[in-house]
Amino acid sequence: MIQALNLLEVANLKQYGPPANSPQTLFSLMEISACQGLRKERSRESLLSKNDGAEIWKQITNRTWHGLPKGMQKIAANSPHTDGLVVVDRWGNMAVLNHTINSMLWGKTGLFVDGVSIPDSASFQGSDIAQVGPGSHLPLGMCPLIACRDGKPFLGSAAVGGGLHATTLQMLANILDFGMDPQTSVDMPTFVGWGAGQVEAEVFDAKVIHEVEQMGLSIEVVSSKQAAISRGYWAGAQVDPVTRRIKGGVSRGLGGGVAGY
């Protein structure tokens, strides 16, 4: 996510407007989202580097960047096992976390001990397990985060689902670049998946989609049922730095949470 924020900084998408109306913004966000696949190809230092972000953005704007190589586009299973939680108290203190068993709800083992399932946590992360080695912590690619202004919590963000990275990226752009409140942001049209060019039918204006395709990005229009597999679901809370009023936002259809108050 830090790499994506570096790309957002150099992209300056504010000049083009929100993705619902701007083909340029939608195209750029999809390409930036696709860059999360680079974490297995580049060093940690490279991923966090602003220079690296500037070089990738240069390739994107020159149309020499091809996003994720084929074969890297994985769609996570849709299961209700993960929680995203954002809490703000009356003093403005903020806590954000994700909790997950990192597996399908019941796993695929079919094994139960005294009624408790034995899941196959991280079974899809074999290469990551091999890389970290015995006795190390497995890096989990979720991104609960707190954005601060003047040293004080301003925005708490947590997301779940197969497309959680892409959704988080779009929410951060909407709120930090385009000045939306959390619920307005989460109600805006979003692409789904890993930035691989998937949009849900009848969400974006057909003209916007056509212009993005003219820029060279292939768009796949999928049904609501298909989109549910790779959609990210988001919850967030924003503290007004002046009034200290708290505004919340949560994806429609996501169980629990308070939309705003």
C-alpha positions as CSV (number, residue, x, y, z in Angstrom):
1,M,0.0,0.0,0.0
2,I,2.9,2.4,0.6
3,Q,4.1,1.7,-2.9
4,A,0.6,2.5,-4.2
5,L,0.5,5.7,-2.2
6,N,3.9,6.7,-3.7
7,L,2.4,6.2,-7.2
8,L,-0.8,8.2,-6.2
9,E,1.5,11.0,-5.1
10,V,3.3,11.3,-8.4
11,A,0.2,10.6,-10.5
12,N,-1.6,13.6,-9.0
13,L,-5.0,12.3,-10.1
14,K,-6.8,15.2,-8.4
15,Q,-6.4,17.1,-11.7
16,Y,-8.5,14.6,-13.6
17,G,-11.4,14.2,-11.2
18,P,-13.0,11.1,-9.5
19,P,-12.9,7.7,-11.4
20,A,-16.6,7.6,-11.9
21,N,-16.3,10.5,-14.4
22,S,-12.7,10.4,-15.5
23,P,-11.4,7.6,-17.7
24,Q,-7.8,8.8,-17.0
25,T,-8.3,8.4,-13.2
26,L,-10.0,5.0,-13.6
27,F,-7.2,3.8,-16.0
28,S,-4.5,5.0,-13.6
29,L,-6.0,3.5,-10.5
30,M,-6.4,0.1,-12.2
31,E,-2.7,0.2,-13.3
32,I,-1.5,1.3,-9.8
33,S,-3.6,-1.5,-8.2
34,A,-2.0,-4.0,-10.5
35,C,1.4,-3.1,-9.1
36,Q,0.7,-5.0,-5.9
37,G,1.9,-8.1,-7.8
38,L,5.4,-6.8,-7.8
39,R,6.0,-7.6,-4.1
40,K,7.3,-11.0,-5.0
41,E,9.6,-9.7,-7.7
42,R,11.2,-6.6,-6.0
43,S,13.0,-6.0,-2.8
44,R,11.3,-4.3,0.2
45,E,13.5,-1.3,-0.3
46,S,12.5,-1.0,-3.9
47,L,8.8,-1.2,-3.1
48,L,9.0,1.6,-0.5
49,S,11.1,3.9,-2.7
50,K,9.6,7.0,-4.1
51,N,12.2,6.8,-7.0
52,D,10.9,3.3,-7.8
53,G,7.3,4.6,-7.8
54,A,8.3,7.5,-10.1
55,E,10.0,5.1,-12.5
56,I,6.9,2.8,-12.6
57,W,4.6,5.8,-13.1
58,K,6.9,7.0,-16.0
59,Q,6.4,3.6,-17.7
60,I,2.6,3.8,-17.1
61,T,2.3,7.2,-18.7
62,N,4.6,6.2,-21.6
63,R,2.3,3.2,-22.1
64,T,5.3,0.8,-21.7
65,W,3.9,-0.6,-18.4
66,H,2.0,-3.8,-18.8
67,G,0.6,-4.3,-15.3
68,L,0.5,-7.8,-13.9
69,P,2.0,-10.6,-16.0
70,K,-0.5,-13.3,-17.0
71,G,-0.6,-16.1,-14.4
72,M,-0.3,-13.7,-11.5
73,Q,-3.9,-12.7,-11.5
74,K,-5.4,-14.7,-8.6
75,I,-8.9,-14.4,-7.4
76,A,-9.4,-15.2,-3.7
77,A,-12.3,-17.3,-2.5
78,N,-15.3,-15.4,-1.2
79,S,-16.0,-16.5,2.4
80,P,-17.2,-14.7,5.5
81,H,-14.2,-15.4,7.7
82,T,-12.5,-12.0,7.8
83,D,-13.3,-8.9,9.8
84,G,-12.2,-5.3,9.3
85,L,-12.6,-3.1,12.4
86,V,-12.2,0.7,12.9
87,V,-12.9,2.2,16.3
88,V,-12.7,5.9,17.3
89,D,-13.4,7.1,20.9
90,R,-14.7,10.5,22.0
91,W,-11.2,11.9,22.3
92,G,-10.3,11.0,18.7
93,N,-8.1,8.0,19.6
94,M,-8.2,5.4,16.8
95,A,-7.6,1.7,16.4
96,V,-7.8,-0.3,13.2
97,L,-7.3,-4.0,12.7
98,N,-8.1,-7.0,10.5
99,H,-8.7,-10.5,11.8
100,T,-8.6,-13.5,9.6
101,I,-7.8,-17.3,9.6
102,N,-6.2,-16.7,6.2
103,S,-8.2,-19.5,4.6
104,M,-11.6,-20.4,3.4
105,L,-14.2,-20.5,6.1
106,W,-13.9,-24.2,6.9
107,G,-10.7,-24.9,5.0
108,K,-10.4,-27.8,2.5
109,T,-9.1,-30.4,4.9
110,G,-12.5,-31.6,6.1
111,L,-10.9,-32.4,9.5
112,F,-12.6,-31.6,12.8
113,V,-11.5,-32.2,16.3
114,D,-14.3,-32.0,19.0
115,G,-16.3,-30.0,16.5
116,V,-13.6,-27.5,15.7
117,S,-12.4,-27.4,12.1
118,I,-8.7,-27.7,11.3
119,P,-8.3,-25.2,8.4
120,D,-5.6,-25.1,5.8
121,S,-4.5,-21.6,6.6
122,A,-2.1,-20.0,4.1
123,S,-2.3,-23.1,1.9
124,F,-2.3,-20.7,-1.1
125,Q,0.9,-19.0,0.1
126,G,3.4,-21.9,-0.4
127,S,6.0,-19.7,-2.0
128,D,5.8,-17.1,0.8
129,I,6.1,-19.8,3.4
130,A,9.2,-21.2,1.7
131,Q,10.7,-17.7,1.4
132,V,10.4,-16.7,5.1
133,G,11.6,-20.1,6.4
134,P,10.9,-21.9,9.7
135,G,10.3,-19.8,12.8
136,S,9.4,-16.6,11.0
137,H,6.2,-14.7,10.7
138,L,4.3,-15.1,7.5
139,P,3.6,-11.7,5.9
140,L,-0.1,-11.3,5.5
141,G,-1.1,-9.0,2.7
142,M,-3.9,-7.1,4.4
143,C,-3.6,-3.3,4.9
144,P,-5.4,-1.9,7.9
145,L,-4.1,1.6,8.2
146,I,-4.4,5.0,9.9
147,A,-3.7,8.2,8.0
148,C,-2.7,11.2,10.2
149,R,-2.8,15.0,9.7
150,D,-0.7,17.2,11.9
151,G,0.2,14.1,13.9
152,K,-3.4,13.2,14.8
153,P,-5.5,10.4,13.4
154,F,-7.6,11.6,10.5
155,L,-8.7,8.4,8.7
156,G,-9.0,4.8,9.7
157,S,-9.3,2.2,7.0
158,A,-9.9,-1.6,7.0
159,A,-11.0,-3.8,4.1
160,V,-11.8,-7.5,3.5
161,G,-12.4,-9.7,0.5
162,G,-10.5,-10.7,-2.6
163,G,-10.1,-7.2,-3.9
164,L,-9.3,-5.5,-0.6
165,H,-6.1,-3.8,-1.9
166,A,-7.9,-2.3,-5.0
167,T,-10.8,-1.1,-2.9
168,T,-8.5,0.5,-0.2
169,L,-6.6,2.2,-3.0
170,Q,-9.7,3.7,-4.5
171,M,-11.1,4.8,-1.1
172,L,-7.8,6.6,-0.2
173,A,-7.9,8.4,-3.5
174,N,-11.5,9.4,-3.1
175,I,-11.0,10.7,0.4
176,L,-7.5,12.1,0.4
177,D,-7.4,13.4,-3.2
178,F,-11.0,14.2,-4.0
179,G,-12.2,15.3,-0.6
180,M,-15.1,12.9,-0.2
181,D,-16.4,11.7,3.1
182,P,-16.2,8.0,3.8
183,Q,-19.7,7.0,2.9
184,T,-19.8,9.1,-0.2
185,S,-16.5,7.4,-1.2
186,V,-17.7,3.9,-0.6
187,D,-20.9,4.5,-2.6
188,M,-18.9,5.6,-5.7
189,P,-18.4,3.2,-8.6
190,T,-15.3,1.0,-8.1
191,F,-13.5,-1.6,-10.2
192,V,-13.1,-5.0,-8.7
193,G,-10.3,-7.6,-8.3
194,W,-6.5,-6.8,-8.6
195,G,-6.7,-4.0,-11.1
196,A,-7.0,-6.6,-13.9
197,G,-9.6,-4.6,-15.7
198,Q,-12.8,-6.0,-14.2
199,V,-15.9,-3.8,-13.6
200,E,-19.4,-4.8,-12.6
201,A,-22.1,-4.4,-15.2
202,E,-23.9,-1.1,-15.2
203,V,-21.7,0.5,-12.5
204,F,-19.6,2.8,-14.7
205,D,-20.8,5.0,-17.5
206,A,-20.3,3.1,-20.9
207,K,-18.4,6.2,-22.3
208,V,-15.9,6.1,-19.4
209,I,-15.2,2.4,-20.0
210,H,-14.9,2.9,-23.7
211,E,-12.3,5.7,-23.3
212,V,-10.3,3.5,-20.8
213,E,-10.2,0.8,-23.4
214,Q,-9.0,3.3,-26.0
215,M,-6.0,4.0,-23.7
216,G,-5.0,0.3,-24.1
217,L,-6.5,-1.4,-21.0
218,S,-8.8,-4.3,-21.7
219,I,-12.0,-4.1,-19.6
220,E,-14.0,-7.2,-18.6
221,V,-17.6,-6.5,-17.6
222,V,-18.8,-9.1,-15.1
223,S,-22.1,-9.9,-13.5
224,S,-22.8,-9.0,-9.8
225,K,-22.4,-12.7,-8.9
226,Q,-19.0,-12.8,-10.6
227,A,-17.9,-9.5,-9.1
228,A,-18.8,-10.7,-5.6
229,I,-15.9,-13.2,-5.8
230,S,-13.2,-10.5,-6.4
231,R,-14.8,-7.5,-4.8
232,G,-13.3,-5.7,-1.8
233,Y,-15.4,-4.5,1.1
234,W,-14.4,-1.5,3.1
235,A,-15.1,0.1,6.4
236,G,-13.6,3.5,7.5
237,A,-13.9,6.4,10.0
238,Q,-12.8,10.0,9.5
239,V,-12.3,12.5,12.2
240,D,-12.8,16.2,11.2
241,P,-9.6,18.0,12.3
242,V,-11.5,21.1,13.2
243,T,-14.9,20.1,14.6
244,R,-13.7,16.6,15.8
245,R,-16.9,15.2,14.3
246,I,-16.7,11.5,13.3
247,K,-17.9,10.3,9.9
248,G,-18.1,6.6,9.1
249,G,-18.5,4.6,5.9
250,V,-19.1,1.0,5.1
251,S,-19.7,-1.0,1.9
252,R,-23.4,-1.6,1.2
253,G,-24.3,-5.2,2.1
254,L,-21.4,-5.6,4.4
255,G,-22.7,-7.0,7.7
256,G,-22.3,-4.8,10.8
257,G,-20.9,-1.3,11.1
258,V,-22.3,2.1,11.3
259,A,-22.5,4.1,8.0
260,G,-22.0,7.5,9.6
261,Y,-23.0,9.8,12.4
